[in-house]
């Protein structure tokens, strides 16, 4: 290519396959952790599993590359160059994504159960 042309994103040949395998093993790990903590309350299980899922599956662009990797890993690798600030930055982004996920799921759960209770009281009133 000449210098004036746009560089098209190039990844390694099995990039998509690597992500699929990573996701499959990640879901398997979450299922095993979920099985191990099955006697915990719903809220504790949800908080723990959602935090692990967000840490494992939130993508981030790898520096000096056109590929993505899990944010937890890229933050740790960036820490070698940038220091602790890269870890703190990555942790803040993970907490933001996790907070949005927790808020959305808890709000949806509250809505579902409040509608269910409302329908139950309507049925009892009839």
N, C-alpha and C positions, 0 to 999 in steps of 0.2 A: 504494500500500500504506500501511496505517497503521503507526505506530511499533511497535505490539505484535506485528506479524506477523513471521514468520521470513523473511529475505531469501533467496530461492532463487538458487542459483549461476547467474549469467549470464555467458556467454562470447560472443565475437564469432561471427558466423554461420559462418565457414569454419574454426573452431578445429580440428575433427577432420581436415579436409582438409589444413590446414597441417602438422599432426603427421605425417600419412601421407607428404606430400611431403618433409618434413624427414628422416624415417626412410629413405625411398627414396634420397635424395641422400647421406645418411650411409653407407648400406650400399654405394652405388656408390663413394664416396670410400674406404671401407675396402678394397673389392675392388681399386681402382687402387693403393693403397698396398701391398696384399698382392702384387699383380703386380710392382710395382717392387722389392720385397725378396724375391722368390721364391727367390733363391739363398742367402739367410741360413739358418741352422739353424732347426729347428722351434721351439726355445725362444725364440730372439730374435724370430722372427716373431710368436709367440703373445704374448709380453710387450708388444711394441710395438702390435700390433693390438688387444689387449684393453685397453690403457691408453687408446688413442684412442677405442675404443668406449664405455668407461665414461665418459670425459670428455664425449662427444657425446650419449649416450643416457640418462644418469642424470637423472630429472626432479626438479625442485624447485618448491615453491610460490612464485609471484611475490608479493612483499610488497604488501599493500593490494589484492589481487586474488584471484580464485577460479580462476586458471588456472595451468598448469604450464609451465615452460620448462626447457631443459637447465641442470643445476646449474652448469656452468662459466660460462655466460652470466649467470645470476642472481647468482653470486658476484662477478663483475666489475662488474655494475651496482650491487650493494649496496656495493661498495667506494667508490663516489662519495659515499655517505652515511656509512657506518660506518668507512671507512678500510681499512687493511691487514688488520685482524682478520677482515673478511668473506671476503677471499681465502684467508686461512689456514684459516678454518673450512670453507670450501668445499673446499679442497684436502685437508683431513683427512678429510672425508666421502667424497670421491672415492677417496682412498687406502684407506679402509676397505672400500668397495664393491669396488675393484679387488683388494684382498688376499683378500677372500672368494671372488671369481671365480677368481683364480689358484690358490688353495688347492684349491677344488673341482675345477677342471679337471685340475690336476696329480695330485690324489689319484685321480680317476677314471681318468686315463691310466695311472697306476702299477698300479691294480687290474686294468685291462684287460690290460696287457702281462704282469703276473705270472701271471694266470690262463691266458693264452695260452702262456706258457713252461711252466707246470705241466702243461697238457694235452699239450704237445709232448714233455716228458720222460716222461709216462705212456705216450704212443704209442711212444716209442723203447724203453721198458722192456719192452713187450709183445713 
